[in-house]
Amino acid sequence: MKERKAFLLRLSPELWSDLEAWAQEDLRSVNAQIEYLLRQAVLRRKGRSTGSPPPPGTDPAARNRGG
């Protein structure tokens, strides 16, 4: 599996607080919540289903092609 990309993200304290509360509701870490939200946004942008996100390290396009 490919290594995950680490990068610095600056957020306002208010946004962090909102994300932290939302993540707790969904039983996720803030990092996992941000990744989930970004994945959903990318899938919507690509015009794909926004159901459950694929597991990390999988290629949803390959799954759609049957591979």
C-alpha positions in Angstrom: 0.0 0.0 0.0 1.2 3.5 -0.8 2.4 5.7 2.1 -0.1 8.3 3.2 0.9 11.9 2.4 1.4 14.1 5.4 1.0 17.9 5.2 0.3 20.9 7.4 -3.2 22.3 7.4 -4.0 25.5 9.2 -7.6 25.8 10.5 -9.4 28.5 12.5 -10.1 27.4 16.1 -13.8 27.6 15.4 -13.6 25.3 12.4 -11.4 22.9 14.4 -13.9 22.8 17.2 -16.8 22.1 14.8 -14.8 19.3 13.1 -13.8 17.8 16.4 -17.4 17.7 17.6 -18.6 16.2 14.3 -15.8 13.6 14.3 -16.8 12.6 17.9 -20.4 12.1 16.8 -19.2 9.9 13.9 -16.7 8.1 16.1 -13.7 9.2 14.0 -10.6 11.2 14.7 -10.5 14.7 13.3 -7.9 13.5 10.7 -10.3 10.7 9.6 -13.2 13.1 9.5 -11.4 15.6 7.3 -10.3 12.7 5.0 -13.8 11.4 4.8 -15.2 14.9 4.0 -12.6 15.5 1.3 -13.2 12.0 -0.2 -17.0 12.7 -0.4 -16.4 16.1 -2.0 -14.0 14.6 -4.6 -16.5 11.8 -5.5 -19.3 14.3 -5.8 -17.1 16.5 -8.1 -16.4 13.5 -10.2 -20.1 12.7 -10.4 -19.8 9.4 -8.5 -21.9 7.9 -5.8 -21.3 9.4 -2.3 -22.1 6.2 -0.4 -19.6 4.7 1.9 -16.0 5.8 1.1 -13.8 3.1 -0.3 -11.2 1.7 2.1 -7.9 3.5 2.1 -5.5 2.4 -0.6 -8.3 1.2 -3.0 -9.0 2.7 -6.4 -12.8 3.3 -6.8 -12.3 3.8 -10.5 -10.8 0.3 -10.9 -13.7 -1.2 -8.9 -16.2 0.5 -11.3 -14.3 -1.0 -14.3 -14.5 -4.4 -12.7 -10.8 -4.5 -11.8 
